[in-house]
Amino acid sequence: MFSFSNDETKPKGRPVVNWTIIGICAVVLIYELAIGSLNREIFFYKFGLRPVSITGGNTINLLSSGTDIYNISSPISSWLTLFTSIFIHADFLHFAFNMLFLWVCGNYVEVRFGHIRYLLFFLAAGVAGSWLQIATNTDSQTPIIGASGAIAGVLALYLFLLPRHQVGGAALYIGFWILIQFVGAVGSLGPSAQGDNVAYWAHLGGFALGVAVGLIYKYWTRPKPLAAETETAKFWRGRRL
């Protein structure tokens, strides 16, 4: 693993929002594991994000399993599933991988970025990723679940907030990861991608929002030159430039 930061670059503070997000995801996962595989699949359909429900297509609200048919219509608005889907994970490995990156990078970003701004950004990155995924397959009945889009946004913002001399290893690792997502996203558009349930476009959408927010943040927080420094810069060896 690359060293993403050290004690000298870690800002002081408690990332309570990030801890809470991880805690919610953990509670949801425990619930999923407790209800069994069939009920878990129904849960995904009810609270995951189905693109067809957002785009107004023909949503199928019945799931057949053997001789039984189950109602999978969502008890909440389809628009709310843009947010509930972020906190649902397919299995323990899906959860563990996402939470590892969220713990490593999210803690740092929250303390640097601020609690409220971090929460709003996290949700916005998740929604942005979902929208891009929806755009690539508007009639999909398959639920989109997971915090990967939101976490991709956090990874992008992390690169802008981390001190420049520390960003080398992180940039290499994250850059390789985003390259894999891009290749997977392009491949998902072809007929050979049938059965691949990885939401590559959601990852790219969240990452793109993180880059945009990072650029804006760096612009607005860049050091302003002092008046004396500005005046001095206009002369060289006593001559006006």
C-alpha positions in Angstrom: 0.0 0.0 0.0 1.1 3.5 -0.7 1.6 5.9 2.1 -1.2 8.4 1.6 -0.3 10.8 4.4 1.7 11.0 7.6 1.3 12.5 11.0 2.7 15.8 9.9 0.2 16.2 7.0 -2.9 15.0 8.9 -5.1 18.0 9.9 -6.3 18.0 13.5 -10.0 17.2 14.2 -12.5 14.5 14.4 -14.2 13.3 11.1 -17.5 12.6 12.8 -19.5 12.7 9.5 -17.2 10.2 7.9 -17.4 7.9 10.9 -21.2 8.2 10.9 -21.4 7.3 7.2 -19.2 4.2 7.7 -21.3 3.3 10.7 -24.6 3.5 8.8 -23.1 1.4 6.0 -22.0 -1.2 8.5 -25.4 -1.4 10.2 -27.1 -1.7 6.8 -24.7 -4.5 5.8 -25.4 -6.4 9.1 -29.1 -6.1 8.4 -28.6 -7.5 4.9 -26.6 -10.5 6.1 -29.2 -11.2 8.7 -32.2 -11.4 6.4 -30.9 -14.0 4.0 -30.1 -14.0 0.3 -33.7 -13.8 -1.1 -34.8 -11.0 1.2 -31.5 -9.3 0.6 -32.2 -9.3 -3.2 -35.7 -7.9 -2.6 -34.1 -5.2 -0.3 -31.8 -4.2 -3.2 -34.7 -3.7 -5.5 -36.7 -1.8 -3.0 -34.0 0.6 -1.8 -31.4 0.5 -4.5 -31.6 2.8 -7.5 -33.3 1.4 -10.6 -32.6 3.7 -13.6 -35.9 2.8 -15.2 -37.8 4.2 -12.2 -36.1 7.5 -12.6 -36.4 7.8 -16.3 -40.1 6.9 -16.3 -39.9 3.7 -18.2 -41.8 0.5 -17.6 -40.8 -0.5 -14.2 -41.2 -4.2 -13.2 -42.3 -4.5 -9.6 -42.6 -8.3 -9.4 -39.8 -10.7 -8.7 -40.1 -14.4 -9.5 -38.2 -17.0 -7.4 -39.2 -20.6 -8.1 -42.9 -20.8 -7.8 -43.2 -17.7 -5.7 -43.6 -14.1 -6.8 -42.6 -11.2 -4.6 -43.5 -7.5 -4.7 -40.3 -5.4 -5.2 -42.0 -2.0 -5.5 -40.1 0.6 -3.4 -42.0 1.9 -0.4 -40.2 5.3 -0.9 -40.0 7.7 -3.8 -37.7 6.7 -6.6 -35.9 10.0 -6.2 -35.0 9.1 -2.6 -33.3 5.9 -3.8 -30.7 8.2 -5.3 -29.5 8.6 -1.6 -30.5 5.3 0.0 -28.6 3.3 -2.6 -25.4 4.9 -1.5 -25.5 3.1 1.9 -26.2 -0.4 0.5 -23.5 -2.8 -0.5 -23.8 -6.2 -2.3 -21.6 -8.2 0.1 -18.9 -7.9 2.7 -16.1 -7.5 0.2 -17.9 -4.7 -1.6 -18.4 -3.0 1.8 -14.9 -3.6 3.1 -13.1 -2.3 -0.1 -15.3 0.8 -0.2 -15.0 1.6 3.5 -11.2 1.1 3.4 -10.8 3.9 0.9 -13.4 6.0 2.6 -11.6 5.6 6.0 -8.1 6.4 4.5 -9.2 9.4 2.4 -12.5 10.5 3.8 -11.2 11.3 7.3 -8.6 13.6 5.9 -11.0 15.3 3.4 -13.7 16.0 6.0 -11.4 17.7 8.5 -9.8 19.8 5.8 -13.1 20.6 4.0 -15.5 21.0 6.9 -18.2 18.7 8.3 -21.3 20.1 6.6 -19.5 20.7 3.2 -18.1 17.2 3.3 -21.5 15.7 3.9 -23.1 17.7 1.1 -20.2 16.9 -1.2 -20.3 13.2 -0.4 -24.0 12.9 -1.2 -23.6 15.1 -4.3 -20.8 12.9 -5.7 -22.9 9.8 -5.1 -25.9 11.4 -6.9 -23.7 12.6 -9.8 -22.2 9.2 -10.3 -25.7 7.6 -10.3 -26.9 10.1 -12.9 -24.1 9.3 -15.2 -24.7 5.6 -14.8 -28.4 6.1 -15.5 -27.5 8.0 -18.7 -25.7 5.0 -20.1 -28.6 2.6 -19.6 -31.9 4.4 -19.0 -34.1 1.3 -19.2 -32.1 -0.8 -16.7 -34.1 -2.7 -14.1 -30.9 -3.7 -12.2 -30.5 -1.8 -8.9 -27.5 0.5 -8.5 -26.1 0.1 -5.0 -22.9 1.1 -3.2 -21.0 4.2 -2.1 -18.4 3.8 -4.9 -19.5 6.9 -6.8 -19.4 9.1 -3.7 -16.0 7.6 -2.6 -14.6 8.3 -6.1 -15.5 11.9 -5.6 -13.7 11.9 -2.2 -10.6 10.3 -3.8 -10.5 13.1 -6.4 -10.9 15.9 -3.8 -8.3 14.2 -1.6 -5.7 14.7 -4.3 -6.4 18.5 -4.3 -6.3 18.8 -0.5 -3.3 16.7 0.3 0.0 18.7 0.4 1.8 18.5 -2.9 4.9 16.7 -1.6 2.8 13.9 -0.3 0.5 13.3 -3.3 2.8 11.3 -5.5 2.0 7.7 -4.3 -1.7 8.5 -3.8 -1.9 10.1 -7.3 -0.3 7.0 -8.9 -2.6 4.6 -7.1 -5.8 6.6 -7.7 -4.8 7.3 -11.3 -4.4 3.6 -12.0 -7.7 2.9 -10.3 -9.6 5.5 -12.4 -8.0 4.1 -15.6 -9.4 0.7 -14.7 -12.8 2.4 -14.2 -12.6 4.1 -17.6 -11.7 0.9 -19.4 -14.5 -0.9 -17.7 -17.0 1.9 -18.4 -16.2 1.8 -22.1 -16.4 -1.9 -22.2 -19.8 -1.9 -20.4 -21.3 -0.2 -23.4 -20.8 -3.2 -25.6 -22.8 -6.4 -25.9 -20.0 -8.5 -24.3 -20.6 -6.7 -21.0 -23.9 -8.5 -20.3 -23.9 -9.7 -16.7 -21.2 -7.2 -15.5 -22.9 -5.4 -12.6 -20.1 -3.0 -11.8 -21.3 0.6 -12.0 -18.2 2.0 -13.7 -19.9 5.1 -15.0 -21.0 5.9 -11.5 -17.4 5.8 -10.4 -16.3 8.2 -13.2 -19.2 10.6 -12.5 -18.4 10.9 -8.8 -14.7 11.3 -9.6 -15.5 14.0 -12.2 -17.5 16.0 -9.6 -14.6 15.7 -7.2 -12.2 17.1 -9.7 -14.5 20.0 -10.5 -15.0 20.8 -6.8 -11.3 20.5 -6.1 -10.4 23.0 -8.8 -13.0 25.5 -7.5 -11.8 25.0 -3.9 -8.2 25.5 -4.8 -9.0 28.6 -6.8 -11.0 30.3 -4.0 -8.6 29.3 -1.2 -5.3 30.1 -3.0 -3.1 32.5 -1.1 -3.6 36.2 -2.0 -0.4 38.2 -2.5 0.3 40.9 0.0 0.2 44.5 -1.2 3.9 45.0 -0.5 4.8 41.8 -2.4 2.8 42.9 -5.4 4.4 46.4 -5.4 7.9 44.9 -5.1 7.3 42.5 -8.0 6.8 45.5 -10.3 10.5 46.4 -10.1 13.8 44.7 -10.9 17.2 46.2 -10.0 15.5 49.6 -9.5 13.8 49.6 -12.8 10.1 49.4 -13.4 9.0 46.3 -15.3 
